[in-house]
Amino acid sequence: MKYPRVIIDLKKLENNIEQIVRVAKREAGCTTLALVTKGHCADAEIVKLIAKNPDVDYLADSRIENIKKYYDALGTSASGKLNGGKKTMMLRIPMQSELADIVKYIDLCQISEIETIKLLNREAASAGKVQDILLMIDMGDLREGLIFTDRERIHEVVSEILKLANISLRGISVNMNCYGAIIPKEDNLSEFVSIARETEEKHGISLDVISGGNSGTIYLAEAGKLPIGITNLRIGEGYLQGTESSYAGNVSGADQDAFVLEAEIVEVQTKPSLPIGESGLDAFGHAPYYEDKGDMKRAIIAVGKQDTELDSMTPLDAKIGIMGGSSDHIIIDITNCDKEYDVGDAVKFRLGYSGMLRAMTSEYVAKTYK
Ligand SMILES: *Cc1c(COP(=O)(O)O)cnc(C)c1O
């Protein structure tokens, strides 16, 4: 066995995907659903699992490198599209330096800057393609998008877009719960929908993808309060962690432990709880504080902050405490454990989103499936 490793439970993920399909499509009435793969760097087995679900419409990611992996995982048809009929969606507003790849690999691109849209139009024209886009609207979270308070500017940009022969404006998109930690609610999402309706009326167009957010919107959908007119959601955390991100609740029927990290113990020693000597800064430049709890039984596991995030790990043995760590080591408190841990034993942790992201990104962590 090679440690550290992530154990990915594909059965649980399959169930979680089905729960998200139920909430977004059957209950909230979305016509399309995008599942987001950046949390696991577009792992091929998970991508294939998503592709098996007929109710998922888009595979979405923030990084073009991850989206390119879809084509290897699923294969392509003669026309260069993904086998199985899923479309690709780019979440991060694109860099001007990656527009050739956008045209080549992306079916639907979220975007906000008119200058970039014009360059994308040129790139699409030279490839003989009409590029679908979603114009991002900022409803107050203050990350990407045109700010909702300036309608005039939004309509100016839409007018400009409609002049571009190789761009098709498919709809608008909003992202919350990120920079400003603003919670999607009935009021701000209703206003977002009204911007779509106003845009259709003013410009004589129809918009079919009104993308109402990420896993922070799940709680509204589950409560039957997603405003009518939202036709799409983009969900990552919801199917990966089984949680929603506005109030840290669980998605009903979903599993929260599809990702487990297993690491090997390389030292077990009884040592004092207080470091000995004059204290300065730790490995990351912080001055730590330690409480004197007398002698403790401590173990070191061979995994570190390069591979996971300490706050995002929950030991499956509830009597293990996580004491701290550095790039390559994590120290755990095994004083109160019933099991006698030994050097060479493996310990398991449930991974939250950021721990999962780091473990899936780290080339030092093996990926296994069950
Ligand atoms: C990451 C991301 C998502 C998915 O977020 P989750 O909270 O994981 O559901 C959706 N939209 C955008 C723009 C993103 O960057």
The ligand as a Gaussian input file, in Angstrom:
#p B3LYP/6-31G(d) Opt

LIG

0 1
 C      -16.215000      27.018000      -7.987000
 C      -17.347000      27.665000      -8.664000
 C      -18.621000      27.083000      -8.622000
 C      -18.924000      25.847000      -7.797000
 O      -18.860000      26.177000      -6.433000
 P      -19.310000      25.148000      -5.277000
 O      -19.433000      25.993000      -4.073000
 O      -18.226000      24.143000      -5.178000
 O      -20.596000      24.557000      -5.705000
 C      -19.627000      27.693000      -9.335000
 N      -19.401000      28.825000     -10.026000
 C      -18.197000      29.426000     -10.079000
 C      -18.030000      30.679000     -10.859000
 C      -17.125000      28.853000      -9.399000
 O      -15.929000      29.458000      -9.455000

